[in-house]
Amino acid sequence: MPKNKLSFFERLTGSIHIADDFDDAPAKPLRSARPAPMPEGEQEYEAVKERDDTPAPAWAADNEEGELPIDMYQTPHEVIVKAMIAGVRPEDLEISISREMVTIRGRRQEHHEVSGDDFFHQELYWGTFSRTILLPHEVEAEEAEAIEKHGLLTIRLPKINKEKVSNLKVKSL
């Protein structure tokens, strides 16, 4: 294609033919990006991980906790947190509430009905999980309630009413 005639696409987009632009340009060496330094303990594990695609060692899996996905929203008087906890018994669930945060911990126990070789897909999470949520408003921890229905955990956290005024009577001694 002659240099003075542009293709339809080049005229439409305003681009130029690549060969025209780079024929006279000297080649520049490309700079490689350096990865960010890793903490000492992770360097060794990452080096092993890059060499082969073997799964993480058993000791690493024992210390890992799954993160519980949640929905959190507010009403005028409450902050509401919802999480799917299907398969978790109430005695295997722990909920800690302070004025500023909520922590949900639990364990979903797997019942081995099938050996590992017989699985076609294994996507469900089994084991311990936790989630700590920083709340957007201070809440009354003593008045909170947690309800589980059909595997859905709903935690209702009443907001602290900062505009509430109490009158204090003075006692004479």
Phi, psi and chi 1 to 4 in degrees:
 res  aa     phi    psi   chi1   chi2   chi3   chi4
   1 MET       -  130.2 -179.2  178.7  -74.1      -
   2 PRO   -65.1  151.9   -4.0    6.7      -      -
   3 LYS   -67.4  -28.6  -77.1 -168.7  173.3 -169.6
   4 ASN   -85.8  -11.9   56.2   -0.7      -      -
   5 LYS  -103.8  122.8  179.0  135.0  170.0  130.1
   6 LEU   -93.9  147.2  -61.7  175.3      -      -
   7 SER   -73.7  167.0   72.1      -      -      -
   8 PHE   -57.6  -45.5  173.2   75.5      -      -
   9 PHE   -63.1  -41.6 -178.0   73.2      -      -
  10 GLU   -65.2  -39.1  -70.1  168.4  -19.9      -
  11 ARG   -69.3  -37.4  -73.0 -176.6  -62.2 -156.7
  12 LEU   -67.9  -43.1 -176.9   66.0      -      -
  13 THR   -96.0  -14.6   61.6      -      -      -
  14 GLY    80.9   13.0      -      -      -      -
  15 SER   -86.2  175.4   63.9      -      -      -
  16 ILE  -121.6  160.3   58.4  168.8      -      -
  17 HIS   -70.4  129.4 -170.7   62.8      -      -
  18 ILE   -59.1  -43.4  -67.0  175.7      -      -
  19 ALA   -62.0  -37.1      -      -      -      -
  20 ASP   -63.7  -38.9  -65.7  -17.1      -      -
  21 ASP   -75.4  -34.9 -171.0   39.2      -      -
  22 PHE  -103.9   -1.4  -68.8  107.6      -      -
  23 ASP   -62.3  -44.3  -76.9  -17.8      -      -
  24 ASP   -94.3   -9.8  -58.5  -32.9      -      -
  25 ALA   -78.1  134.5      -      -      -      -
  26 PRO   -71.3  147.2   23.1  -29.9      -      -
  27 ALA   -71.0  132.3      -      -      -      -
  28 LYS  -106.9  136.8  -67.4 -178.6 -177.8  176.2
  29 PRO   -69.5  141.9   22.3  -29.4      -      -
  30 LEU   -83.6  140.2  -63.6  174.3      -      -
  31 ARG   -92.1  139.2  -71.6 -169.0  -47.8  168.9
  32 SER   -94.6  143.1   62.3      -      -      -
  33 ALA   -79.8  137.5      -      -      -      -
  34 ARG   -91.4  135.7  -67.7 -175.9 -176.0  171.7
  35 PRO   -70.7  154.3   21.9  -28.4      -      -
  36 ALA   -66.7  143.8      -      -      -      -
  37 PRO   -63.4  143.9   18.2  -25.1      -      -
  38 MET  -102.8  155.1  -58.9  174.2   92.2      -
  39 PRO   -60.7  153.6  -20.0   27.9      -      -
  40 GLU   -54.0  -47.2  -83.5 -175.9   39.4      -
  41 GLY   -64.4  -30.0      -      -      -      -
  42 GLU   -83.5  -22.7  -67.5  179.9   24.1      -
  43 GLN   -59.6  -46.4  -69.8  172.1  -13.2      -
  44 GLU   -64.9  -43.7 -170.2  174.1  -56.5      -
  45 TYR   -65.5  -42.2  178.6   70.2      -      -
  46 GLU   -63.4  -38.8  -75.2  -64.6  -39.7      -
  47 ALA   -62.3  -41.0      -      -      -      -
  48 VAL   -68.3  -40.1  170.5      -      -      -
  49 LYS   -64.2  -36.5 -163.7  165.0  102.0  177.3
  50 GLU   -69.4  -30.1  -72.8  176.9    7.0      -
  51 ARG   -73.4  -35.5  -79.2 -177.4  -75.9 -155.0
  52 ASP  -145.5  167.7   60.1   10.3      -      -
  53 ASP  -103.3   29.4  -69.6  -29.6      -      -
  54 THR   -71.0  149.4   57.0      -      -      -
  55 PRO   -66.0  162.9   16.4  -22.3      -      -
  56 ALA   -60.3  151.7      -      -      -      -
  57 PRO   -62.5  156.2   13.0  -19.9      -      -
  58 ALA   -58.5  -36.4      -      -      -      -
  59 TRP   -64.0  -30.2   57.7  -95.6      -      -
  60 ALA   -72.2  -37.6      -      -      -      -
  61 ALA   -69.0  -31.7      -      -      -      -
  62 ASP   -66.9  -30.4  -69.4  -16.8      -      -
  63 ASN   -88.7  -10.7  -65.9  -26.2      -      -
  64 GLU   -82.5  141.9  -69.5 -177.8   16.7      -
  65 GLU  -117.7  141.1  -82.5 -169.9  -16.8      -
  66 GLY   -75.4  152.9      -      -      -      -
  67 GLU  -100.2  127.1 -174.9  174.9   51.3      -
  68 LEU   -78.2  120.7 -174.6   66.2      -      -
  69 PRO   -73.9  143.3   18.4  -22.2      -      -
  70 ILE  -136.0  162.7   61.7  139.5      -      -
  71 ASP  -117.5  138.2  -75.8  -12.1      -      -
  72 MET  -136.8  131.6 -179.7  171.1   56.5      -
  73 TYR  -148.6  175.5   59.2   93.6      -      -
  74 GLN  -129.0  153.9   68.6  177.5  -17.7      -
  75 THR  -115.4  178.4   64.6      -      -      -
  76 PRO   -59.2  -26.3  -27.1   35.1      -      -
  77 HIS  -120.0   -5.6  -56.4  -70.7      -      -
  78 GLU  -140.3  155.6  -64.6  178.0  -47.8      -
  79 VAL  -107.5  131.1  174.0      -      -      -
  80 ILE  -119.1  131.3  -61.5  173.1      -      -
  81 VAL  -118.7  130.8  177.5      -      -      -
  82 LYS  -124.7  141.8  -69.0 -172.7  176.0 -171.6
  83 ALA  -148.4  143.9      -      -      -      -
  84 MET   -83.8  119.5  -68.0  -58.4  -63.7      -
  85 ILE  -126.5   31.7   56.1  161.2      -      -
  86 ALA   -55.6  136.1      -      -      -      -
  87 GLY    88.5    0.7      -      -      -      -
  88 VAL  -104.9  125.6  178.8      -      -      -
  89 ARG   -75.3  146.9  -61.0  179.6  -53.4 -174.6
  90 PRO   -55.7  -34.1  -25.3   32.8      -      -
  91 GLU   -72.7  -13.9   56.7  -93.0   15.9      -
  92 ASP   -96.6   13.5  -68.6  -25.2      -      -
  93 LEU  -120.9  134.9 -162.2   59.2      -      -
  94 GLU  -130.5  128.2  175.5 -171.7  -37.6      -
  95 ILE  -122.7  121.5  -57.7  171.1      -      -
  96 SER  -112.2  130.9  -54.9      -      -      -
  97 ILE  -127.7  131.7  -57.9  171.3      -      -
  98 SER  -121.2 -176.8   71.7      -      -      -
  99 ARG   -65.3  -28.0  -73.0 -179.6  163.9 -137.1
 100 GLU  -109.5  -15.7  -61.2   88.6   20.6      -
 101 MET  -151.8  162.1   75.8  172.5   86.7      -
 102 VAL  -128.1  136.3  174.2      -      -      -
 103 THR  -122.0  127.7  -61.1      -      -      -
 104 ILE  -114.4  123.0  -54.5  168.2      -      -
 105 ARG  -126.4  147.0  -79.2 -163.4  169.3   86.9
 106 GLY  -166.6 -179.4      -      -      -      -
 107 ARG  -143.0  127.8  178.5  172.7 -177.1   77.0
 108 ARG  -105.7  113.2 -174.4  173.4  -71.0  120.3
 109 GLN   -92.0  134.3  -65.3 -178.8   -2.5      -
 110 GLU   -91.7  136.0 -179.1  177.4   15.2      -
 111 HIS  -102.3  114.0  -57.5  -73.7      -      -
 112 HIS   -75.6   92.5  -63.5  -75.6      -      -
 113 GLU   -96.9  -21.0  -61.1  168.6    0.3      -
 114 VAL  -131.1  142.2  179.0      -      -      -
 115 SER   -74.4  158.2   70.5      -      -      -
 116 GLY   -59.8  -31.7      -      -      -      -
 117 ASP   -70.9  -20.2  -64.1  -24.0      -      -
 118 ASP   -90.4   -2.7  -68.3  -27.8      -      -
 119 PHE   -77.5  138.6  -85.8   99.9      -      -
 120 PHE   -95.1  -41.6  -67.9  112.7      -      -
 121 HIS  -135.7  141.5  -65.3  -76.5      -      -
 122 GLN  -140.6   91.4 -167.3  169.9    8.5      -
 123 GLU  -113.9  -15.8  -61.2  175.6  -14.0      -
 124 LEU   -71.3  146.9  -62.1  175.7      -      -
 125 TYR   -92.1  127.6 -178.9   78.6      -      -
 126 TRP  -122.9  141.9  -58.4   99.0      -      -
 127 GLY   121.5 -161.3      -      -      -      -
 128 THR   -83.7  150.2   58.8      -      -      -
 129 PHE  -144.1  158.7   58.3   85.2      -      -
 130 SER  -156.7  161.7   70.2      -      -      -
 131 ARG  -156.1  127.3 -178.2   70.5 -178.3  -97.0
 132 THR  -110.5  127.1  -61.7      -      -      -
 133 ILE  -119.0  124.1  -52.9  138.5      -      -
 134 LEU   -81.3  125.4 -152.9   55.2      -      -
 135 LEU   -85.5  145.9  -62.0  171.6      -      -
 136 PRO   -75.6  -16.5   25.0  -31.0      -      -
 137 HIS  -137.3  153.5  -62.0  -79.3      -      -
 138 GLU   -71.2  142.9  -73.0 -172.3   34.3      -
 139 VAL  -126.2  161.9  -63.4      -      -      -
 140 GLU   -86.0   97.7  -66.0  -76.5   -4.4      -
 141 ALA   -62.1  -34.9      -      -      -      -
 142 GLU   -69.4  -23.3  -61.2   81.3   26.5      -
 143 GLU  -100.3    4.5  -63.2  176.2   19.5      -
 144 ALA   -72.1  153.8      -      -      -      -
 145 GLU  -138.6  147.7   69.0  175.0   -4.8      -
 146 ALA  -124.4  130.4      -      -      -      -
 147 ILE  -130.4  134.9  -59.7  168.7      -      -
 148 GLU  -113.7  128.6 -177.8  -87.8  -26.6      -
 149 LYS  -143.6  120.9 -176.8  176.2 -179.5 -179.3
 150 HIS    55.5   37.8  -56.7  -61.7      -      -
 151 GLY    84.4    0.5      -      -      -      -
 152 LEU  -104.9  118.4  178.1   65.3      -      -
 153 LEU   -89.8  127.2  173.5   67.4      -      -
 154 THR  -121.4  121.1  -57.1      -      -      -
 155 ILE  -110.8  122.0  -56.2  171.7      -      -
 156 ARG  -105.3  121.8  -64.7 -175.7  171.1  -79.1
 157 LEU  -119.8  105.4  -54.8  157.2      -      -
 158 PRO   -65.2  133.4  -15.6   25.9      -      -
 159 LYS   -71.7  148.5  -67.2  178.9 -175.5  177.9
 160 ILE   -76.3  128.3  -70.0  178.1      -      -
 161 ASN   -87.0  102.4 -174.3   -4.8      -      -
 162 LYS   -76.1  -16.3  -67.3 -175.3  178.3 -178.4
 163 GLU   -90.2   -6.3  -76.8  122.2   27.0      -
 164 LYS   -67.1  129.5 -178.0 -179.9  175.1 -177.5
 165 VAL  -114.2  131.6  176.5      -      -      -
 166 SER  -111.3  138.6  -62.7      -      -      -
 167 ASN   -93.4  131.8  -68.5  -31.7      -      -
 168 LEU  -109.0  127.7 -173.0   60.1      -      -
 169 LYS   -89.3  139.4  -68.0 -173.8  178.2 -176.3
 170 VAL   -89.8  129.9  178.9      -      -      -
 171 LYS   -98.5  143.3  -66.0 -179.0 -176.3  178.1
 172 SER   -99.4  131.8  176.2      -      -      -
 173 LEU  -100.3      -  -64.4  179.4      -      -
